Amino acid sequence: MSRRSARLDGIGTTIFAEMSALAVETGAINLGQGFPDQDGPEVVKEAARAAITDGPNQYVAGIGIPLLREAIARHQQRFHGIELDPGREVVVTTGATEAVAAALLGLVNPGDDVLVLEPFYDSYRAMIQMVGARHRAVTLRAPDFRLPVDELRAAVTPRTTAIVLNSPHNPTGAVLTREELTAVAEVAIEHDLVVISDEVYEHLSFATPHVPIATLPGMAERTLTISSAGKTFSFTGWKVGWATGPADLVDALMGAKQFLTYTSGTPFQPAVAAALDLPDAFYVALRDDLRHKRDLLCAGLADLGLDVFVPEGTYFATTDVAPLGFDDGLEFCRELPRRAGVVAIPHQVFHDDRPDGSNPGRTLVRWAFCKRETVLDEAVTRLARLRAR
């Protein structure tokens, strides 16, 4: 007899676990999972070392240490003009993934509908299912991955209670414009919806400026804004994230979080506080470096004959692999490590299959460019051999 909860049926194993295991098994270059292959600033590592030495290394308050909550509040004011009470409107989480999970657990009830932008990070769909709610997808389509506002409005039902927003958007790299965000805000206000806004790539927008939806009129009181140290500071393994917003929404999130991790990463929290106060030059250099690596990888992929959709932000570029003769991106990605020694991620796992069996992301593949230039060059060289064969 299966002991698995019915709410887990159909979730399966995350694609990142599958493809990362293939990378290890085959010795392939991992352009699948979005983690840098170099650590972040030494000054931040030194702050963590000092915190471990000086302590404490025990439990701290579940909401996070005051030093970090105050730094998060300063960051939001410094970059976005958002004023926060660090005592009531900021909570530290075990990465952004826990923040999204706790927000859904705290704010969404079984039977509710939740709007998500498709393709969506796979944990969104999994967590909505675990809550007992239903996700309703609004699809961003190639080549420009713009928000279809009419479809967003049409997706709202009488049972809709929340929108999970993600911009800069993983996996497409789209950055929602102020006009698109205004349309989302209008829908949220009209239907009294909560917005759970995943902004982990907030400092990795290369052209279109990132605008937090909480800064739009009428949205501060209905938005939980989520981010983390992993993507901005290249410490993905520390798993330090946060959520900010009105006290009632933060309380709802904390009500769920207290029964998940309660607290974590004690010595990393003061280190992340130090990171958030790094000078503007750090953030500019980060963005410029990632833009250069994006251009390097996109040019290499285009030279191989792939259709490349150059991202406006994030760590990721998307290509269509159909020009190489593949009509299934998942099959392509499963064969790629052994055939070329490179790992990528298929878009189709971030989409819902349609009733007719079609999938909007069938031939699309995501590649991570948050790697050293030499690694990106080697990956393109290996892929060129695949094309030659």
N, C-alpha and C positions, 0 to 999 in steps of 0.2 A: 504494500500500500504506500502511495506517495505521501510524504509528510509536507510537501511544499504547499504554501498558501496559494489559493486560487488567484490572489492579487499579483502573484509573481509569474503566473502563466504568460508565456509569450515574451517575457523580458529577456531571457537568455543571458549569455555572457557578453559583456561590453566588448565592442570591436577593438578597443585599445589594448585590452588584455590579450586578445587573440593575435593581433598583429605585432605587439611587442614581444610576445613569446616566439613568434616566427623570426623576428629580428635576432633574438638571442640564439635560437636553434641554428640559423643559417649564417650568422655573422654578418647580416646585411646592415647597411646604413639605414638608420631609423629616421625617416622623414615623415613618420606617421604621428607619433605622439608629440604633443606640443610642449617639449621641454628643451631649454638651451643646453648645449654641451659644454658650457663654461659657467662658473659661478659668478655671482654678482659682486658688487664692490667690496674690497677688502675691509674698508672701515666698518661695514655692516657685519661682516664675519667677526671682526674684532669685538664689536659690541656684544655679539652673541657669546663669544668666549668669556668676556668679562662677566656677563650675566650668569653663566654657568659657574664660574669661579666664585663670584660673590654671593650667588643665590638671591632669592630662594629658588629651589628646583622642585618645589612641591605644588600642590593645588593652589590656584588663586581663584578669585571670584569668577563665576561663570561668565559674567558680562565682559570680562577682560580687565587688565590692569589699568589704573587711571592714566599712567604715562602714555600708553598706546592709544587709549580712547581720546585723550587730548590731542595727540598727534594726528589722528584721523580727522578730528574736527578741524584742526588747523589746515590740513590738506584740502578738505572740502571747501573751506573758505578761500584759501589761497588760489586754487585752480578754477573753482566753479562759482565762487561767491555765495556759497550755501552756509548759512549760520546754523550751528548745531549746539545743543547742550550735551557735552560729553558724558554727563552723568545719567541722562535719560534717553538720549537719541542716538547712541552708538553702542553696538555690541560686537565683540570680537568672536570669530567663529573658526572652526577647523577647516580653513579653506573656503573658497566661494561655493564649492559644491555643498558643504553642510549648510551654508547660509541659505541657498536656494531650497534645499530639502526642508530645513526647519521653517522657512517662510511658508512653504506649501502646507506642511503639517499644521502650522499654527493658524493659517488663514483660510484654508480651503476645506470644505466638508465633502464627505462621500456623496456622490450624485451631482456635484457641481461640474460645470464646464470651465475649462481654462484655455484661453487662446495662447498659441505659441507660433513663432515665426518658423516656417519650414524652409530649408533644412534646420533642424534643431539639435543642440548638444544632447547626446543620448540620455543623460541623466534626467533631463526635464521630463521626457515621456515616462521613464521608469518611475520617477517619484510621484508624478501625477497619478499613475496607475496604483502605486502603493497606497496613496491617500484614499483611493476608491473613487476618484474623480475621472473625468474624461477630457482628453486634450482635443482641441479643434485647431487644425493647422491652417495657417495663412501662408501661401507659398511664395517665396522669393525666387524668381526664375532667371536663368541665364539668358543673355550674357551680362546684363547690368545688375541683376538681383535687387531691383527696386521694390518698394512696398506697394502692393496692389490695394489701395485704400478702399475701393468699393468692396473687394473681397473681405477685407478686415471688418467692415461694417456688417456685411452679410453673415459673417461667422458668429456674430453675437446671438445668443439664445436667451430665453427667460431664465435659464439656469447658469448663465455665465457670471462668474464672480471675480475673476482675475485675469490679468494678462501677464505672461512671462515674456519680457522684452530682452533682447540681447543686441547691443550696439556699442562699439564695433562688433560685427557679427561673425561668429564662428559657426559654420566653416567657410562662408562665402567671402569674408573680408569686406563686406559692404558696411558703410557707415551711414546710418540714417540721417537724412538732412533735417534741418529745423522744420521744414514744411511737412515732412513725413511724421516727425515726432508730434507736431501740432495736430495732425489727423488722429494719431493714437490718443493724444490727450483729449480731444473732443469726444471720441468714443468712450473713453474711460469716465469722463465727467457725465456724459449723457446717461450712461447705464450704471453709474455708481460702482465702478470696478476698481479694485486694487491693482497697482502695477508693481510687479517684482522685476526690477531692472538690473540685469547682469552686465556690469560694466568693467569686467576684469581687464579689458584691453584699452581702457580709457586713455592711456598715454601712448598708444600705438596706432594713432590715426595719422596717415601720411599726407592727406590733402584736405578732405572735408573735415572741418573742426568737429570734435566730439562735443555734443551737447547733452548733458544729463537731463532726462525728461523731468526730473524733480524741479528744475529751474523754470519750467513753463508755468504760466498762470493757472492756478487751481490744482496743480499737481503735487506740491510739496506735502499736502496733508493726506495723499492717497498713494504715495510711492515709497517703497523700500529700495534703496540703492545699494547694490552689492559690488564689492571689489575684493582684491587680494594682493598680497605681496609677491606671489609666485611669478606672475607674468612681467610685472614692472621691474622687479629687482633681481630676477633670475635665481630665485630660491624656491622653486616649485615644491621641493621636498619638505620644506618647513611647514607647509599647510597652515598659513596664517591668513585668514580672511576677515571680512567685516561687513556689517550691514548698518546703514544709517537711515533715519527717517523719523516720523512722528512717534512719540512715546508709545502710543497705543499699538502701533504696528511692530515696533521693536519689542514690546512686552509679549505680543503674540508669538513672535519668532522665538524669544527667549523661553517662553513656556514650553515649546517643543525641544529646543536645544538642550535644556537642562536634563532631559532624559535621553539625549544622544551622547555627546561627549562630556557635557557639563563644562569642562575646561580642558585646555591642551596647550602645549608649546610654551610653557612658562618662560624659559630663558630666551626664547625667540621673540617674545613680545616686546621687550625693550629694544632689541636689535631692529625690529621693524619700525618702531617709533623713531629711531635714529635715521633709518632709511627714508622715511616719509619727509624728513626735514632736510634732505639733501638739496643742494642748490639747483636752480633752474638749469644750469649747464648740464647736469646729469641727465635730466629728462630730455633735453634737446639732443644730446649725443646718443641716447638710447634710440630715439625715434629715427635719427639720421642713419645710424648703423643698421637698423632693421630695414629701413627703406632701401639702402644699398644692397643688402642681402636679398630682399624681395626682387629687385631688378636683376640681380645676378642669376637667381634661380629661374625667374620667368623667362629671361632671354635664352637660357639654356634649354628649357622645356620647349619653347617655341622653335628653336633650331632643330629639335627632334621631330617636328611636324605635328606637335600637339596643339590643339586650340587652347590658348591660355587666357584666362579671365583675371587680369591683374587686380589684386585686391587694393582697397582703399585703406585697410588697416589690418590689425591682428598679426599672427605668426604665419598665416597660411595663404597659399595660392591654390586656385582651382583650375583643373584642365579637363577637357573632354578627350577621352582616350579612343573615341571612335575612329579618328584618322589613322590610328595604328592597327585598325582591324578588329578591335574589341567592342562587343556590344553589351558587355556586362562588367561594370567596374569592380564588383566584389570578386568575380572570378579573376580579373586582371590583377587585383591586389594580392590575392592568395597565391598566384603563380609568380608574381614579381620577385619575391625574395630569392627564390631558387634560380630563376631565369636571369636575373640581373643583379642580385645582391643589394636591392633597395626595397624599403618598406614605405608604403603610402596608405591612405585611408579612403575607402569608397564612400561617396556621398550617399548612396542609396540607403545606408543604414540610418541616416539622419532624416529620411523621408518615410512617409507611410506608403505602403503598397496600395494602389488603387483597386477598386472592385474588379476591373478588367485585367488585373495582373501587371499593369504598367507601373512605372516608378519614375517620377520626374528627375531623379538623380542617377538613373541607371548607368550612364556612361561617364559620370563625373567623378573625379578623384581629387582628394585634397593632399597637398604636399606642404610640409613645415620647412620654413627657411630660417628658423631661429638657431642656426648651427654655424660653426666656423666656415669661413670661405673655402678652405681646403676641402672640407667635408662636402660642401655643396658642389664644388668642382668635380670631385671624385664621383659623386652620385650621378651627375650629368654624363660623365664619361662612361660609367657602367650602363646607363640607360641607352646611350648611343650604340653600345654593342648589341643590346636587345633589338634595336631598330634594324641594325645591320643584318641580324639573323632572320 
